[in-house]
Amino acid sequence: MASQHPILVVDDDAALRAALIEQLVQDGEFLPSEAASLAEAESKLTGANARFDAILLDVGLPDGDGCDFCRRLRSQGLRTPIIMLTGSAEETDVVRGLDSGANDYIAKPFRLNELLARLRAQLRSFESSEDAVFTIGPYTFRPAVKQLLEPTRNKRIRLTDKETAILKFLYRAAGKAVSRQVLLNEVWGYNAAVTTHTLETHVYRLRQKIEPDPAVSRLLLTEGGGYRLNVEAERPSAMAHANQG
């Protein structure tokens, strides 16, 4: 089981949107959501627990310009990869799209396989960049520098390569449990010399670093023959207030 990337498809062409969604679902790597307007896209992006790894954004939408929307998202601090979709391949339009903060620009009609290849390339680039920041409980997680930061206490936690890979894969599982064998294969590869005991040892050490109380796991849970990451775990301060009440 590979983790899936949540993708937001923003386009007012219902037929194209349906074809894109169908292809993304069929591919198995992606978990697509859709929006037919900028207002709907904004609602999806700001919704509770909203998380998208990439946005496919049409330029011409009924309630506004996709480039302007992209520029606004960037000004608000969004670093998620954005690929612009447009009916024009004119150089001035391409430049305008990229200048608005888009990572890539593809003209309609496009080949779905080409779009998927570009999408994967942007996701790989983003995940290895300094901009990739994920929220896990009270921490911000920066895989590129192998670090967790707890802003309230300005506490920095250094992670090993394997600890970073474990957290990243569990985060990508979007709250679903991942079996020990799948996690072992994803992090160590198909190495016959490595056993699940190796994984369990790394998980134990990771819990010692990140759990407020390592004896009571709240972030890295054992579940379903494997592990699950609870990214919505309460912050230690919130738990302390609850206990006092």
C-alpha positions in Angstrom: 0.0 0.0 0.0 1.5 3.3 -1.0 0.3 6.6 0.6 -1.9 8.8 -1.6 -1.4 12.5 -2.4 -4.5 14.7 -1.9 -4.9 16.8 -5.0 -7.3 19.7 -5.7 -8.6 20.0 -9.3 -10.0 23.5 -10.0 -11.7 23.7 -13.4 -15.1 24.8 -14.6 -15.2 22.3 -17.5 -17.2 19.5 -15.9 -16.2 16.9 -18.6 -12.4 17.7 -18.2 -12.7 17.7 -14.5 -14.4 14.3 -14.5 -11.8 12.9 -16.8 -9.0 14.2 -14.6 -10.6 12.9 -11.4 -11.1 9.5 -13.0 -7.5 9.3 -14.2 -6.1 10.4 -10.8 -8.2 7.8 -9.0 -7.3 5.1 -11.4 -3.6 5.9 -11.0 -3.8 5.0 -7.3 -1.2 7.5 -6.2 -3.7 10.4 -5.7 -6.7 11.3 -3.7 -8.5 14.0 -5.8 -11.0 16.6 -4.8 -12.7 19.0 -7.2 -13.9 22.6 -7.4 -15.7 24.3 -10.3 -14.9 27.9 -9.2 -12.4 30.0 -7.2 -14.9 30.4 -4.4 -15.3 26.6 -4.1 -11.6 26.1 -4.3 -11.0 28.6 -1.5 -13.6 26.9 0.6 -11.8 23.5 0.1 -8.4 25.0 0.9 -9.5 26.7 4.1 -11.8 23.9 5.3 -11.2 22.0 8.6 -8.2 19.7 8.3 -7.7 20.7 4.7 -4.5 19.3 3.2 -3.6 19.2 -0.4 -0.2 18.2 -1.8 -0.8 19.9 -5.1 -3.3 22.0 -7.0 -4.3 21.8 -10.7 -5.7 25.3 -11.4 -7.5 26.5 -14.5 -6.7 30.0 -15.6 -10.2 31.0 -16.8 -12.8 30.5 -14.1 -16.3 31.9 -13.9 -15.7 34.0 -10.8 -12.1 35.2 -11.4 -8.7 34.7 -12.9 -6.6 31.7 -11.8 -3.4 33.6 -12.0 -4.6 36.2 -9.6 -5.8 33.5 -7.3 -2.4 31.7 -7.5 -0.7 35.0 -6.7 -3.0 35.5 -3.7 -2.3 32.0 -2.4 1.4 32.6 -2.6 1.1 35.9 -0.8 -0.7 34.1 2.0 2.2 31.7 2.4 1.0 28.6 0.5 4.0 26.8 -0.9 2.1 23.7 -2.3 2.9 23.0 -5.9 0.4 24.6 -8.4 0.2 23.6 -12.0 -1.8 26.0 -14.2 -4.2 24.6 -16.8 -5.0 26.9 -19.8 -6.4 27.0 -23.3 -3.5 29.2 -24.4 0.1 28.3 -25.0 1.2 31.8 -26.0 4.5 32.8 -24.4 3.0 35.9 -22.7 0.3 33.7 -21.0 2.9 31.1 -19.9 5.1 33.9 -18.4 2.1 35.4 -16.7 1.2 32.1 -15.1 4.7 31.4 -13.9 5.1 35.0 -12.6 2.0 34.5 -10.5 3.8 31.8 -8.6 2.8 28.7 -10.5 5.3 25.8 -10.5 4.3 24.6 -14.0 2.0 25.5 -16.8 0.3 23.1 -19.3 -1.9 24.1 -22.3 -5.1 22.3 -23.2 -5.7 19.9 -24.8 -3.0 18.0 -22.9 -2.1 14.3 -22.7 -3.1 13.0 -19.3 0.1 11.0 -19.0 2.1 14.1 -19.5 0.2 15.9 -16.8 0.6 13.1 -14.4 4.4 13.0 -15.1 4.6 16.8 -14.4 2.6 16.4 -11.3 4.8 13.7 -9.9 7.9 15.7 -10.8 6.5 18.7 -8.8 5.6 16.6 -5.8 9.1 15.0 -5.7 10.7 18.5 -6.0 8.6 19.9 -3.3 9.1 17.1 -0.8 12.9 17.5 -1.0 12.7 21.3 -0.8 13.1 23.6 2.2 9.5 24.8 1.6 8.0 21.4 2.5 6.5 21.9 6.0 3.9 19.6 7.6 2.0 19.9 10.8 2.1 16.9 13.2 0.4 17.5 16.5 2.3 20.4 18.2 5.2 20.2 15.7 6.0 21.6 12.3 7.9 18.9 10.4 10.6 19.8 7.9 11.7 16.6 6.1 14.4 18.3 4.1 16.4 19.3 7.2 15.2 16.2 9.2 13.8 18.3 12.0 10.7 18.8 14.1 10.0 22.2 15.7 7.6 22.9 18.6 7.0 26.6 18.2 5.4 27.2 21.6 8.6 26.2 23.4 11.0 26.8 20.5 12.1 23.2 20.9 13.9 21.6 18.0 14.1 17.9 17.6 16.7 16.4 15.3 15.7 13.2 13.4 17.7 10.5 11.7 17.2 9.6 8.0 15.1 6.6 8.9 13.0 8.5 11.5 12.3 11.2 8.9 11.3 8.6 6.3 9.0 6.8 8.8 7.2 10.1 9.7 7.0 11.2 6.1 5.4 7.9 4.9 3.0 7.8 7.8 2.0 11.4 7.2 1.3 10.6 3.5 -1.0 7.7 4.7 -3.4 10.5 5.8 -4.4 9.0 9.1 -4.6 5.4 8.0 -2.7 2.6 9.6 0.3 1.2 7.7 1.3 -2.4 8.4 4.8 -3.0 9.7 5.9 -4.9 6.6 4.7 -2.1 4.2 6.5 0.5 6.3 9.6 -1.7 6.5 9.7 -2.1 2.7 9.1 1.6 2.1 11.8 2.8 4.4 14.4 0.1 4.2 13.6 -1.4 0.8 13.3 -5.1 0.2 16.3 -6.0 2.4 16.0 -9.6 3.7 18.5 -8.7 6.5 16.2 -6.1 8.0 13.4 -7.4 10.2 10.3 -5.8 11.7 12.3 -5.7 15.0 14.5 -3.0 13.3 11.4 -0.9 12.6 10.0 -1.4 16.1 13.3 -0.2 17.5 13.3 3.0 15.4 9.6 3.6 16.3 10.5 3.3 20.0 13.3 5.8 19.7 11.1 8.1 17.7 8.5 8.0 20.4 11.1 8.9 23.0 11.8 12.1 21.0 8.3 13.3 20.0 5.8 12.0 22.5 5.0 14.3 25.5 4.7 11.1 27.5 6.4 8.2 25.7 4.6 5.8 27.9 1.3 7.0 26.4 1.5 7.4 22.7 -0.7 10.2 21.3 1.1 10.9 18.0 2.6 7.7 16.8 0.0 5.0 17.5 0.2 1.2 17.2 -2.8 0.1 15.2 -4.0 -2.6 12.8 -0.8 -4.6 12.8 1.2 -1.5 12.2 1.4 2.2 12.9 -0.7 5.3 12.4 0.2 9.0 12.7 -2.3 11.1 14.6 -1.5 14.5 13.2 -4.4 16.1 15.1 -3.1 15.1 18.6 -3.5 17.8 21.2 -0.7 20.0 22.1 0.9 19.3 25.5 -0.4 22.6 26.9 -3.9 21.8 25.9 -3.7 18.4 27.5 -2.3 19.9 30.7 -5.2 22.3 31.0 -7.7 19.5 30.4 -6.1 17.4 33.1 -6.2 20.3 35.5 -9.9 20.7 34.8 
